[in-house]
Amino acid sequence: MDGFLIFLISIGVTILFVLGVPIFLVIGFWVIGVSLVIDFTLANIGVTLYEGLNFFGLLALPLFILTGDLIKGAGIAKRLSDFAYSVLGWLRGGLAMASLGACGLFAAISGSNSATTATIGSIMHPEMQKGGYDTNFAAATVAAGGTVGIIIPPSIIFIVYGFLLNLSISDLFIGGLLPGLLMVIAMQAACWVVCQINGWGHLIRIDIVRIIKTGIGAWLGFGAIILVIWGIYSGKFSPTEAAGVTAGFCAIVGVLFFPIYRMIHRDSPAFAEGRAEEYSDSSGFLERIVVPGFRITELPELIMRSGQITGLLAPLIAISVVMQQILTLLGAKAFVTAAIGSLGDYYAVLFACMGLVLLAGTILESLPNTIILAPILAPIAAQMGVDPIHFAVVFLVGDAIGFITPPYGLNLYVASGITGIPYFRLLKYTLPYLFALLAVWLVIALIPELSTILLVHEGAGVFQNQ
């Protein structure tokens, strides 16, 4: 009888999810309903909600979210995009490839897929439209580029994974570096092929002076990237400390360095007040409206916006921990362990885990997917001899691919929101990127060294430097 009631509750919350009820409430209703059915004390929910967030390493989460908002407000993302285009603009599809490169650079500071898609998309999509690209393809490009937001360090989801599996967040960050770069290169290759076939994109000549000029203009962005990677890799900062240092760096840049610019709309008060200027790029077709980086009085607004995003994510982490606990009591972990573990072969187990992650990623956002599945699948993989850092990277690359797979595909929703293009119209144009990412995922799974070769210290996979 209990099993039938749990089945009905699961069907009910699934209907709520399809109707658009927030995932936090969906999981919360399931947790409360199942707890009542199995006579599991509700007091445990309150205790677990608190303990689920009582972890020092999670302090990096709001700080990296704030960093993403500061990067956009300070104009760092815009300058990184200009540099990427100056390097790649001579290729067919160079501007779209530069958008993907800019996503990789932005991800190396922000750690968020949705922030990467929204920020780079708002900057580069209008320029790709002016540059002779199909508008649907341009939107699909920034959606695909955002997938590296959780792989290239620093990564918000790596912090959560390290917390759940008691792994070194520093090691996880380093493990994601080469796979993230490989994802960017693979998507750029797919982009070049598509643009070659369709003749999309205007070409600009190689201009070394322009490359140097835009590189100098983006030096603060490179400084932020180097600061994060050097600090974590060298052991000077823990990931939490790196998040604080980077957020502070970007705040100072935004307030003090007026040569850094950000995009605004023509109807913006700043433009009307004469604080903005219009200029044309040397390529002749990129017109921008720009204004010096944010004033110190705008900082509270940026911090509040980041706090709102943290307020959405933190409760989801906490309630998902409770769900994971109840699933264990119901025997779900034991069932999956027995089913996959019975396969017996290293690659059979690894590929079965990958298939389950990809399937879950099509219907769940990466955070609940990670919180629910990672504690179940990681021990199974470890029993078969899969390196824990390697499996973490494989798991989260699969999670990232879920950002552009229907029916959920969060990045597609974000790209649709900032461009006004219907969600389903983007699906066709993401296919080349999806195939490229699946190929890279397979390579990452088959070559563990891509995830572990940079781990130069002993004890990789041990909880440290949180």
C-alpha positions in Angstrom: 0.0 0.0 0.0 2.8 2.4 0.9 4.4 1.8 -2.6 1.1 2.6 -4.3 0.8 5.9 -2.4 4.4 6.9 -3.1 3.7 6.2 -6.8 0.6 8.4 -6.7 2.6 11.2 -5.0 5.3 10.9 -7.6 2.7 11.1 -10.4 1.2 14.2 -8.7 4.4 16.1 -8.4 5.4 15.2 -11.9 2.2 16.8 -13.1 3.0 19.9 -11.0 6.5 20.0 -12.6 5.0 19.8 -16.1 2.6 22.6 -15.2 5.5 24.8 -14.3 5.6 24.7 -10.5 9.1 25.6 -9.2 11.3 22.6 -8.8 11.9 23.5 -5.1 8.2 23.2 -4.4 7.9 20.0 -6.5 10.7 18.3 -4.5 9.3 19.7 -1.2 5.8 18.3 -1.8 7.3 14.9 -2.7 9.5 14.9 0.4 6.7 15.8 2.8 4.2 13.4 1.2 6.6 10.5 1.2 7.7 11.2 4.8 4.1 11.0 5.9 3.5 7.8 4.1 6.6 6.0 5.5 6.0 7.6 8.9 9.4 9.4 8.8 9.5 12.2 11.3 8.9 15.6 9.8 11.3 17.1 12.4 14.1 15.5 10.4 13.3 17.7 7.4 14.0 20.9 9.4 17.3 19.5 10.8 18.5 18.2 7.4 17.6 21.5 5.7 19.8 23.3 8.1 22.7 20.8 8.1 22.5 20.5 4.3 23.7 24.1 4.0 26.0 24.2 7.1 29.2 23.8 5.1 32.0 26.3 4.7 32.7 25.3 1.1 29.3 26.4 0.0 30.2 30.1 0.9 31.9 30.2 -2.5 28.4 29.7 -4.2 27.0 33.2 -3.6 30.4 34.8 -4.1 30.9 33.3 -7.6 27.3 34.3 -8.5 28.1 37.8 -7.4 31.3 37.7 -9.5 29.2 36.9 -12.6 27.0 40.0 -12.1 30.1 42.2 -11.4 31.8 41.0 -14.5 28.9 41.9 -16.7 28.4 45.3 -14.9 32.0 46.2 -15.1 32.2 45.5 -18.9 34.8 42.8 -18.5 32.7 40.3 -20.5 32.4 42.8 -23.4 36.1 43.3 -23.6 36.8 39.6 -23.6 34.3 39.2 -26.4 36.0 41.9 -28.5 39.4 40.1 -28.0 38.0 36.8 -29.1 36.5 38.3 -32.2 39.7 40.1 -33.2 41.5 36.7 -33.0 38.9 34.6 -34.9 37.1 37.1 -37.1 39.1 36.2 -40.2 37.5 32.7 -40.3 34.1 31.9 -41.8 31.9 31.9 -38.7 34.5 33.8 -36.8 32.1 36.0 -34.8 30.1 32.9 -33.7 33.3 31.1 -32.9 34.4 34.2 -30.9 31.1 34.0 -29.0 31.9 30.4 -28.0 35.4 31.5 -27.0 34.0 34.4 -25.0 31.7 31.9 -23.2 34.8 29.9 -22.2 36.6 33.1 -21.0 33.5 34.3 -19.0 33.0 30.8 -17.5 36.6 31.0 -16.2 35.5 33.8 -13.9 31.8 33.3 -13.2 31.2 29.5 -12.9 27.5 29.5 -14.0 26.0 28.2 -17.2 22.9 30.5 -17.2 25.0 33.6 -16.4 27.3 32.7 -19.2 24.5 32.3 -21.7 22.6 35.4 -20.6 25.7 37.7 -20.5 27.4 36.6 -23.7 24.1 36.2 -25.4 23.0 39.7 -24.7 26.3 41.1 -26.0 27.0 38.8 -29.0 23.6 37.9 -30.4 22.7 41.3 -31.7 26.2 41.6 -33.3 25.9 38.2 -34.9 22.6 39.3 -36.4 24.3 42.3 -37.9 27.2 40.2 -39.0 25.2 38.1 -41.4 24.2 35.1 -39.2 20.9 33.3 -39.0 19.3 34.7 -35.9 18.2 31.2 -34.7 21.7 29.8 -35.1 23.1 32.8 -33.3 20.8 32.2 -30.3 21.6 28.4 -30.4 25.3 29.3 -30.4 25.2 31.2 -27.1 23.0 28.6 -25.6 25.5 25.9 -26.5 28.4 28.0 -25.4 26.9 28.4 -21.9 27.3 24.7 -21.3 31.0 25.2 -20.4 29.9 27.5 -17.6 29.8 24.7 -15.1 32.9 22.8 -16.4 35.7 25.4 -16.8 36.8 26.4 -13.3 35.6 28.0 -11.1 32.3 26.1 -11.2 29.3 26.4 -8.9 28.2 22.9 -9.5 31.7 21.5 -8.8 31.4 23.1 -5.4 28.2 21.3 -4.7 29.6 18.0 -6.1 32.7 18.3 -3.8 30.4 19.0 -0.8 28.3 15.9 -1.5 31.1 13.5 -2.2 33.7 14.8 0.2 36.1 15.6 -2.6 38.6 18.4 -2.9 37.0 21.3 -4.7 40.4 22.5 -5.8 41.0 19.1 -7.5 37.6 19.2 -9.1 38.3 22.7 -10.5 41.6 21.6 -11.9 40.1 18.4 -13.3 37.5 20.4 -15.3 40.0 22.7 -17.0 41.2 20.6 -20.0 37.8 19.0 -20.6 36.2 22.5 -20.6 38.7 23.8 -23.2 38.1 20.7 -25.3 34.3 21.4 -25.3 34.9 24.9 -26.5 37.2 23.8 -29.3 34.8 21.0 -30.4 31.9 23.5 -30.5 34.0 26.0 -32.5 34.8 23.3 -35.0 31.1 22.4 -35.4 30.3 26.1 -35.8 32.9 26.5 -38.5 31.5 23.6 -40.5 28.0 24.9 -40.3 29.0 28.4 -41.2 31.1 27.1 -44.1 28.1 25.2 -45.5 25.7 28.1 -45.1 28.0 31.0 -45.9 27.1 32.8 -42.7 29.2 35.6 -41.3 31.2 38.5 -42.6 35.0 38.2 -42.6 37.5 40.6 -41.3 41.2 40.6 -42.1 43.8 39.6 -39.5 45.0 42.7 -37.8 47.8 42.2 -35.3 47.5 45.7 -34.0 43.8 45.2 -33.3 44.5 41.9 -31.6 47.0 43.6 -29.3 44.7 46.5 -28.7 41.7 44.4 -27.7 44.0 42.1 -25.7 45.2 45.1 -23.7 41.6 46.3 -23.4 40.7 42.9 -21.9 43.7 42.7 -19.5 41.5 43.0 -16.4 39.4 40.1 -17.6 42.5 38.0 -18.1 43.8 39.2 -14.7 40.6 37.9 -13.0 40.9 34.5 -14.8 44.6 34.2 -13.9 43.9 35.2 -10.3 41.3 32.4 -9.9 43.3 29.6 -11.6 46.7 30.6 -10.2 45.3 31.0 -6.6 43.6 27.7 -6.6 46.2 25.7 -8.5 49.1 27.0 -6.4 47.3 26.5 -3.1 47.4 30.2 -2.3 43.6 30.4 -2.0 40.9 27.8 -1.2 38.0 27.9 -3.7 36.0 29.9 -1.1 38.8 32.4 -0.6 39.3 32.6 -4.4 35.6 33.5 -4.8 35.9 36.3 -2.3 39.1 37.7 -3.9 37.7 37.5 -7.4 34.4 39.2 -6.4 36.4 42.0 -4.7 38.7 42.4 -7.7 35.7 42.7 -10.1 33.9 45.2 -7.8 37.0 47.4 -7.7 37.4 47.2 -11.5 33.8 48.1 -12.1 34.0 51.2 -9.8 37.4 52.5 -10.5 38.4 51.6 -14.1 36.3 53.9 -16.3 38.0 52.7 -19.6 35.9 49.5 -19.1 32.6 49.7 -20.8 29.2 48.0 -20.8 26.3 47.8 -23.2 23.1 49.7 -22.6 19.9 50.4 -24.6 19.2 53.6 -26.5 16.3 54.3 -24.1 18.5 53.9 -21.0 18.6 56.9 -18.7 22.4 56.9 -19.0 22.1 57.4 -22.7 19.5 60.1 -22.3 21.6 61.9 -19.7 24.5 62.0 -22.1 26.7 59.6 -20.1 26.9 57.2 -23.0 28.5 57.4 -26.5 28.0 55.5 -29.7 30.8 54.2 -31.8 31.4 51.8 -34.7 33.9 48.9 -34.6 36.7 49.0 -37.2 35.0 46.1 -39.1 32.3 48.6 -40.1 29.2 46.7 -39.0 29.4 46.4 -35.2 27.7 49.4 -33.6 27.4 49.6 -29.9 26.0 51.9 -27.2 28.4 52.0 -24.3 28.7 53.6 -20.9 31.6 53.6 -18.3 31.4 50.7 -15.8 29.0 50.9 -12.9 29.0 53.5 -10.2 29.5 52.6 -6.6 25.9 53.4 -5.9 24.9 50.6 -8.2 26.7 48.0 -6.1 23.8 47.3 -3.7 21.5 46.6 -6.7 24.1 44.1 -8.1 24.6 42.4 -4.7 20.8 42.2 -4.2 20.3 40.5 -7.6 23.0 38.0 -6.8 21.4 37.4 -3.4 18.1 36.7 -5.1 19.7 34.0 -7.3 21.5 32.5 -4.2 18.1 32.5 -2.5 16.7 30.3 -5.3 19.6 27.9 -5.3 20.4 27.4 -1.6 16.9 26.1 -0.7 17.0 23.7 -3.7 20.3 22.3 -2.4 18.9 21.8 1.1 15.6 20.1 0.0 17.5 17.9 -2.5 19.7 16.6 0.3 16.5 15.6 2.2 15.2 13.9 -1.0 18.4 12.0 -1.3 18.1 10.8 2.3 14.6 9.5 1.8 15.5 7.8 -1.5 18.2 5.9 0.4 15.6 4.8 3.0 13.3 3.6 0.2 16.1 1.5 -1.2 16.6 3.4 -4.4 20.3 3.7 -3.9 20.6 0.0 -3.3 18.5 -0.9 -6.3 20.5 1.3 -8.7 23.7 0.0 -7.2 22.7 -3.6 -7.7 21.4 -3.0 -11.3 24.4 -1.1 -12.6 26.9 -2.9 -10.4 25.7 -6.3 -11.8 27.1 -5.2 -15.3 30.5 -6.1 -13.9 32.7 -4.4 -16.5 34.5 -1.1 -16.1 33.2 0.5 -19.3 29.8 -1.1 -19.1 29.3 0.5 -15.6 30.8 3.8 -16.7 28.6 4.0 -19.9 25.5 3.0 -17.9 26.1 5.8 -15.4 26.6 8.2 -18.3 23.3 7.1 -19.9 21.4 7.7 -16.7 23.0 11.1 -16.2 22.1 12.2 -19.7 18.5 10.9 -19.4 18.1 12.7 -16.1 19.6 15.8 -17.5 16.9 16.1 -20.1 14.2 16.5 -17.5 16.1 17.9 -14.4 18.3 21.0 -13.9 21.9 20.2 -13.1 21.7 21.0 -9.4 18.9 18.5 -8.4 20.3 16.0 -10.9 23.7 16.2 -9.2 22.4 16.1 -5.7 20.2 13.1 -6.3 22.3 11.0 -8.6 25.9 11.7 -7.8 25.9 10.1 -4.3 24.4 7.0 -5.8 26.5 6.6 -9.0 29.9 7.8 -7.7 30.4 5.0 -5.2 29.4 2.4 -7.9 32.0 3.9 -10.3 34.6 3.9 -7.5 34.1 0.2 -6.9 34.9 -0.4 -10.5 38.1 1.5 -10.2 37.0 4.8 -11.8 39.1 7.7 -10.4 36.7 9.9 -8.4 37.9 13.2 -10.0 37.6 11.6 -13.5 34.1 10.4 -12.7 33.1 13.8 -11.3 34.1 15.5 -14.6 32.4 12.8 -16.7 29.2 13.2 -14.6 29.1 17.0 -14.8 29.9 17.1 -18.5 26.9 15.0 -19.0 25.0 17.3 -16.7 26.1 20.2 -18.9 25.0 18.6 -22.1 21.5 18.5 -20.5 21.4 22.3 -20.8 20.7 22.1 -24.5 18.6 18.9 -24.6 14.8 18.9 -24.6 12.4 19.0 -22.9 14.1 20.9 -20.1 17.3 22.5 -21.7 17.8 25.4 -19.3 20.2 27.3 -21.6 17.7 27.1 -24.5 15.1 28.8 -22.2 17.7 31.5 -21.2 18.6 32.1 -24.9 15.0 32.2 -25.8 14.3 34.8 -23.1 17.1 37.2 -24.1 16.5 36.9 -27.8 12.7 36.5 -28.0 13.0 33.4 -30.3 10.6 30.6 -29.4 12.3 27.7 -27.5 11.3 25.0 -30.0 12.7 26.9 -32.9 16.2 26.7 -31.4 16.3 22.9 -31.1 17.2 22.3 -34.7 20.1 24.7 -34.6 21.6 23.1 -31.4 22.1 19.7 -33.0 25.6 20.3 -34.4 26.7 21.5 -31.0 25.0 18.6 -29.3 26.8 16.0 -31.5 30.1 17.8 -30.9 29.6 17.7 -27.1 28.6 14.1 -27.1 31.7 13.2 -29.0 33.9 15.2 -26.6 32.0 13.5 -23.6 33.0 10.1 -25.0 36.6 11.1 -25.4 36.7 12.5 -21.8 35.2 9.2 -20.5 37.7 7.1 -22.4 40.8 9.2 -21.6 40.9 9.7 -17.8 44.2 11.7 -18.1 42.3 14.6 -19.5 40.7 15.1 -16.1 43.7 14.0 -13.9 46.9 15.0 -15.6 47.0 18.5 -14.0 46.6 17.1 -10.5 50.3 17.4 -9.5 49.9 17.0 -5.8 49.3 13.8 -3.9 46.0 12.8 -2.5 43.8 13.9 -5.4 40.2 13.3 -4.5 40.8 13.9 -0.8 38.8 16.5 1.0 41.0 19.5 1.4 41.4 23.3 0.8 37.7 23.9 0.9 
